[in-house]
Amino acid sequence: MFIEIAGNMGYNQAVGKGRGPFRHNLEELADLLEVIRAAAAARGYAVEELERVRTEKAARRGGFERKLYLREVFEK
């Protein structure tokens, strides 16, 4: 699912966010956000705390702006 959503982000911006067939992707992303918020709350974390940790980690290790993600780790 991530690859499909990430692959469509550039085109979605070109045709206009939230219009046409890409509206479904926006709704799917909203669903994912709800799941993440519920999981955080179930573990006793506030959304603000989750966002703070996300921001710190992105600053330290980079984010997904370039649509790159780790697929495999090789240990020595």
C-alpha positions in Angstrom: 0.0 0.0 0.0 2.8 2.5 0.8 4.4 2.1 -2.6 1.1 2.7 -4.4 0.3 5.8 -2.3 3.9 7.1 -2.6 4.0 6.4 -6.3 0.8 8.5 -6.9 1.8 11.5 -4.8 3.5 13.4 -7.5 0.7 12.8 -10.0 -1.9 13.7 -7.4 -0.3 17.0 -6.9 -0.2 17.6 -10.6 -3.9 17.1 -11.1 -5.0 18.7 -7.9 -5.1 17.2 -4.4 -8.3 15.5 -3.4 -9.9 15.5 -6.9 -10.9 12.7 -9.2 -9.7 9.2 -8.7 -7.1 10.2 -6.1 -9.7 11.2 -3.6 -9.7 7.6 -2.5 -6.0 7.8 -1.7 -6.6 10.7 0.6 -9.3 8.8 2.4 -7.1 5.8 2.8 -4.4 8.0 4.3 -6.9 9.4 6.7 -7.8 5.9 7.8 -4.2 5.0 8.4 -3.8 8.1 10.5 -6.8 7.1 12.6 -5.3 3.6 13.1 -2.0 5.1 14.2 -3.6 7.6 16.6 -5.7 4.8 18.1 -2.7 2.6 18.5 -0.8 5.4 20.2 -3.7 6.1 22.6 -4.1 2.4 23.4 -0.5 2.4 24.6 -0.9 5.6 26.6 0.9 8.0 24.2 -0.5 11.4 23.3 -0.7 12.4 19.6 1.6 15.3 20.4 4.2 13.0 21.9 4.0 10.7 18.8 4.5 13.8 16.5 7.5 15.0 18.6 9.2 11.6 18.3 8.4 11.5 14.6 9.9 14.9 14.0 13.0 14.2 16.0 13.6 10.9 14.2 13.1 12.5 10.8 15.6 15.2 11.7 18.1 12.6 12.9 17.6 9.9 10.2 15.7 11.6 7.4 12.1 11.2 6.4 10.2 9.8 3.4 10.1 12.9 1.2 12.2 11.2 -1.4 10.0 8.1 -1.2 13.0 6.0 -0.1 12.5 3.3 2.5 14.5 0.5 4.0 13.7 -2.9 2.4 16.3 -5.1 4.0 19.1 -5.1 6.6 22.3 -7.1 6.2 24.2 -7.9 9.4 27.9 -8.4 9.4 
